[in-house]
Amino acid sequence: MGLEEMSISVLVETSEKAKELELDNDFINILEEALKKRYIHQ
């Protein structure tokens, strides 16, 4: 499953968890960019 197939709520949850776990900033940025694209296309 690609990021474009994930629901907005799953992307938000994943992004928040990634921040909480202090994962790589590049990964967090990718999630946030995917979120922005999803919000724009709604």
C-alpha positions as CSV (number, residue, x, y, z in Angstrom):
1,M,0.0,0.0,0.0
2,G,1.4,3.4,-1.0
3,L,1.0,6.6,0.8
4,E,-1.5,7.8,-1.8
5,E,-3.8,4.9,-0.9
6,M,-3.8,5.7,2.9
7,S,-6.7,7.6,4.4
8,I,-6.0,11.0,5.8
9,S,-6.7,9.8,9.4
10,V,-4.1,7.0,9.0
11,L,-1.5,9.5,7.6
12,V,-2.2,11.9,10.5
13,E,-1.9,9.0,13.1
14,T,1.3,7.7,11.4
15,S,2.9,11.2,11.3
16,E,2.1,11.8,15.0
17,K,3.5,8.5,16.0
18,A,6.6,9.0,14.0
19,K,7.2,12.4,15.8
20,E,6.5,10.7,19.1
21,L,9.0,8.0,18.4
22,E,11.5,10.6,17.1
23,L,11.9,8.9,13.8
24,D,13.9,10.3,10.9
25,N,12.8,13.8,9.9
26,D,12.9,12.8,6.2
27,F,10.3,10.1,6.9
28,I,8.1,12.6,8.8
29,N,8.4,15.1,6.0
30,I,7.3,12.5,3.4
31,L,4.2,11.8,5.5
32,E,3.4,15.4,5.9
33,E,3.8,16.1,2.1
34,A,1.5,13.1,1.4
35,L,-1.0,14.7,3.8
36,K,-0.8,18.1,2.1
37,K,-1.5,16.4,-1.3
38,R,-4.5,14.5,0.1
39,Y,-6.0,17.7,1.6
40,I,-5.5,19.6,-1.7
41,H,-7.2,16.8,-3.7
42,Q,-10.3,16.6,-1.6
